[in-house]
Amino acid sequence: MKKRFAFSLLALISAGIVCGPAFGAEEATNGRERFFLKRQNCAWTEEMGKYIYECLKKNDGFNAHWCHNEAIDAFCKPDETAIPHPTDGKPGDKPAEPDAGKKG
């Protein structure tokens, strides 16, 4: 019984390690950061608080992050100029070598 439990626990941990990065968590985080950066200058209003409260009541107190994101999306217009340094490449990409095009 103990061996079976230990094996099951080991299998569960190894599955989490192997499959965890496959879900694209880095890209989702970057998208969420861009979402909030575009709306960073939005002032909080009482209507936003009421919207979140009603959303939480509807979901029995769950999904607070989801309700907050929905409220921000509903009440704050995106400002495309609010992101200070937009880049075309993904974070972590290597820059081009400076001598790559030279023959010598």
Backbone torsions as a table, in degrees:
resi	resn	phi	psi	omega
1	MET	NA	-43.4	-179.4
2	LYS	-67.7	-37.0	179.1
3	LYS	-65.9	-39.6	-179.5
4	ARG	-64.5	-43.0	178.4
5	PHE	-64.6	-44.0	-179.6
6	ALA	-64.0	-41.3	178.6
7	PHE	-64.6	-42.3	179.3
8	SER	-64.0	-41.6	178.4
9	LEU	-65.0	-41.9	178.0
10	LEU	-63.7	-41.0	178.6
11	ALA	-64.8	-40.2	179.5
12	LEU	-66.0	-43.3	179.4
13	ILE	-65.1	-45.0	-179.1
14	SER	-66.8	-34.6	177.1
15	ALA	-65.2	-38.9	177.5
16	GLY	-65.4	-38.3	179.5
17	ILE	-69.4	-42.1	-177.1
18	VAL	-74.1	-43.9	-173.8
19	CYS	-90.5	-15.6	-176.7
20	GLY	-56.1	-52.7	-178.1
21	PRO	-69.0	-13.9	-175.5
22	ALA	-73.5	-10.7	-176.2
23	PHE	-88.8	2.5	175.2
24	GLY	69.5	41.1	-177.5
25	ALA	-63.2	-34.0	-178.3
26	GLU	-65.1	-43.7	-179.4
27	GLU	-67.5	-37.3	178.7
28	ALA	-65.2	-41.4	178.9
29	THR	-63.1	-43.9	179.7
30	ASN	-62.4	-39.6	178.2
31	GLY	-65.0	-40.1	178.9
32	ARG	-67.0	-39.2	177.4
33	GLU	-63.1	-42.8	178.4
34	ARG	-63.3	-39.2	178.3
35	PHE	-56.7	-47.2	-177.5
36	PHE	-77.2	-32.5	177.0
37	LEU	-63.8	-36.6	179.0
38	LYS	-68.3	-20.0	-177.6
39	ARG	-116.8	21.0	-174.1
40	GLN	-68.6	-22.6	-178.2
41	ASN	-94.9	12.4	-178.8
42	CYS	-82.3	129.8	179.0
43	ALA	-83.2	143.5	179.0
44	TRP	-73.7	137.2	179.3
45	THR	-124.6	163.0	178.1
46	GLU	-64.3	-33.6	179.2
47	GLU	-63.6	-36.1	177.9
48	MET	-64.3	-41.7	177.8
49	GLY	-63.7	-41.7	177.7
50	LYS	-64.9	-38.8	178.7
51	TYR	-61.4	-45.8	179.9
52	ILE	-65.6	-41.8	179.8
53	TYR	-60.2	-46.4	179.0
54	GLU	-64.3	-38.8	178.7
55	CYS	-63.3	-43.0	179.1
56	LEU	-66.8	-38.5	176.3
57	LYS	-62.5	-41.8	-178.6
58	LYS	-65.0	-32.9	-177.2
59	ASN	-101.0	19.3	178.1
60	ASP	55.3	37.9	176.3
61	GLY	85.6	0.1	-179.7
62	PHE	-98.7	168.6	176.0
63	ASN	64.3	40.9	-179.6
64	ALA	-61.1	-41.4	179.6
65	HIS	-64.4	-41.9	180.0
66	TRP	-61.8	-44.6	179.9
67	CYS	-63.8	-40.1	178.7
68	HIS	-63.8	-45.8	179.9
69	ASN	-62.6	-39.9	178.1
70	GLU	-64.0	-40.6	179.8
71	ALA	-65.1	-43.9	178.4
72	ILE	-61.6	-42.1	-179.6
73	ASP	-66.8	-37.1	-177.1
74	ALA	-75.6	-34.4	-171.9
75	PHE	-106.1	-13.4	-176.3
76	CYS	-116.8	123.4	177.0
77	LYS	-78.2	138.7	178.6
78	PRO	-70.7	138.5	177.6
79	ASP	-111.8	104.6	-174.9
80	GLU	-65.9	-21.3	-179.4
81	THR	-88.3	-1.0	-176.4
82	ALA	-77.9	-19.6	179.7
83	ILE	-80.1	119.4	-170.9
84	PRO	-68.7	-41.8	-174.7
85	HIS	-133.2	77.2	177.9
86	PRO	-70.0	141.6	178.4
87	THR	-129.7	154.9	178.6
88	ASP	-85.2	-28.2	-176.8
89	GLY	-87.4	163.3	175.9
90	LYS	-79.9	152.1	175.2
91	PRO	-62.3	137.6	179.8
92	GLY	96.8	-9.6	176.9
93	ASP	-67.1	142.1	178.5
94	LYS	-78.2	140.1	174.9
95	PRO	-71.4	157.3	179.9
96	ALA	-66.4	146.6	177.4
97	GLU	-68.8	136.3	-177.2
98	PRO	-68.0	-28.4	-178.1
99	ASP	-101.1	18.3	-174.5
100	ALA	-66.6	-34.9	-176.0
101	GLY	-92.7	-3.2	-176.1
102	LYS	-89.6	141.7	172.8
103	LYS	-105.7	141.0	-174.9
104	GLY	-149.2	NA	NA
